């Protein structure tokens, strides 16, 4: 307990008070209207935090109250509708008790009886909430999960109550679980001050400064750096040598000042991690595990605001490692490991950043389990699951609503978990990486900027504007075109661009395209900026690379930052504002394109060749085939469900047209059984009279061929055999295959199929109150071939629907939050009406927590989308319409 | 900031400006300053009504095209005015055709927003004051701030992007 300083205690008290105020406001909201999900989430998060902090400090009773409140709120989150009086009362009583702890002292013994009473009441409230759920909901796995979770919590909470109040057993308690929570360690004493003073530096050499004063100085220095930059861009053009030298002096002084002021804000990591050994020991006791914590590099310094910001995430990660990572002694023995688990926390400098690494030798993450869990929770669908790489699967941990522990304990929470950690880290410009090996352990690394205030950056130009990229994310620059000997050039399959870099394919994104700017100049003179942030490296194509400079990061309004393309803004030397690119946001999302997943080119002899390029693919016999790149329109992935039949031919609706599927196996290997893959890559080729898709097993590579000796073959579907990288690739004759496949008959009826398959534009009703969203939503839908009738709110939409001809509207797309009549009311009204029930309905909204979704679905929405997916609404709609026939 | 008016509540002060020949007002406490148009940095992919960002002595200000926000027709003059407002640490510049005076109006002349005002505009108005010769439409600053604070996407990363 000696490590618990008075300072930390007062910090905790302040935090408690803060939380208490927020919770009090939010509970009042809860009482007066039916609970909005945001409010519930906020409440839940706050109590979760308080629970964690209280346990961290060893304030068991307070932690238990917080825990019970958290559990109750957790149940409340899954229940639709207004909470009962019992629930609200219990929560308020809990809050009142928190207040008394704060006033009487957190280790107060007198309150024990009340704790038992209030916890029981909260437990009762939670039980009531869960029982109120309709049985079919309760049985579905997630509620089951939560119920069990809650039961576990109730046990965990009430058990220690028994210990501290032997005379009065709490009614709902389950005594056999006594070992779950160790009784709180001895209460903190107030002699922290004394020990602190003893270790302090002699008073004459230090001076105490108010933190806000330091912050203010830091801000001013930030401004000074800006003015200096402005001045430098001016003096660099001047002829006046005196002015020039003055400019240089100011530059030097400002740089030194900046460094020194930064130092005043630096604190060693030890200030943060000092509490961790205790934390780990307590957790180990609670879980009956043996865990050793080693801290390395605790002298590493970080800006105090950054330090503050990583505190909670780090605690969370550490808890996760101990709770989910390290196995029980028995399990460890079985696995041939020492009984004692080892967790290492290491802080170190790396390329201008500080890395904080939590490494354990526990069980590691099981990708299969993660996938299964994500599927269960509906975070991904099966077709997505099959295409995910290992890193992407690990990334699921950071998805909202994900928790890996099959059981939940008081040690690491659930729900508000790693997603919050990730958001916190990213909000300070850091990033989080996760590595794991099944059975061997995991490593979570936080990469944090030294300071949030001033960042070295590179400026690039795209279109007419300049954008800043943080140097920490920058790997290298690759010049394109003749100026750089033409060594590197962009290669492209329709929209997927890539370059070859030291034998690897690197996918390239055009900044102009990403930002919807007009293409300003030919690719010839552009530069590829190679960036690396979290995922795989990628190239960003910019019009020009300008200079490197220090920038002061200024926040953006949420709505402006919204598209997660920009992380902030800064003022440049000439006084203009430049946006800072959020590299994580710009990075390519995982896709079906080949180049990103199959990026290993064998050997380096291919660089700079000028021969023809081929798409190399495999079919069921696993030998290699190729099609000339120039013949190909696109590469796509389709699934079995998308296939329809037109006569005897398999077709897929594709961009408003019909794509004829050619199963290349059946042509080349008629003796083999038909492949039964559910998802398959397709090479799309446009011929004169139709669009054809070659169904293949796997797309292997893009390769070029120099003028090598080749063996011509005749009279078969293989045009010639080519040698690429010491492998034989058979080039298929697309025209011949297509002719064989369709015979002569399809030409004539191709057009009739198109006509019957592409109906006149189906009409849909679209309700959305925000004008600009309405407009862009309507545009997206129109692009997908729908006729859109847009309405400002639910009431207008209902009016329009009532006045419509039977069957005039084929579907409804609606926002949830709208004036007059909201989306839920509208949907319920439609579902209940005899005329329109069964109308397919899609919600597109910002209210997308699980409980929102549940409400939406209850009201009759078949699909519930986040507004971020606005542009995909059309596709979802098509899918829905197809399902409904 | 707004405590002083709580006591009297007989009059309210507004900084006024003209837009499409109508008079608009913003609560004086909210207005930080008024500037001529400055060099502006557009924000790609943002909603249409976000005109861009300007640098006001080192502070980043989000500029709002009120015409597009309110759904009004017409164009701004070559050199529109920035009515820079500050709320909860957020700096917002409202683009106006021309600025007017600071007016003090008695609270009795308060009228709710008439039903005939089109929806987009009505959302952003708090009320209307009858003045001699003109109606003063008061912009509900809270709605504007909330709009800028709202996050449309939360986390759009990692969503299932289909390539079509």
Interface residues (C-beta under 8 A of the other chain):
Chain A: X223 X226 X380 X381 X384 X395 X399 X400 X419 X423 X465 X495 X515 X516 X517 X554 X555 X556 X557 X558 X559 X560 X561 X562 X563 X564 X565 X566 X569 X571 X575 X576 X577 X578 X579 X584 X585 X589 X591 X592 X593 X636 X654 X655 X769 X771 X772 X773 X775 X792 X846 X848 X866 X867 X868 X869 X872 X875
Chain B: X39 X40 X41 X42 X43 X44 X45 X46 X47 X48 X49 X50 X52 X53 X54 X55 X58 X59 X60 X62 X68 X71 X90 X92 X119 X120 X123 X147 X148 X149 X150 X151 X152 X153 X154 X155 X156 X157 X158 X159 X160 X161 X162 X163 X164
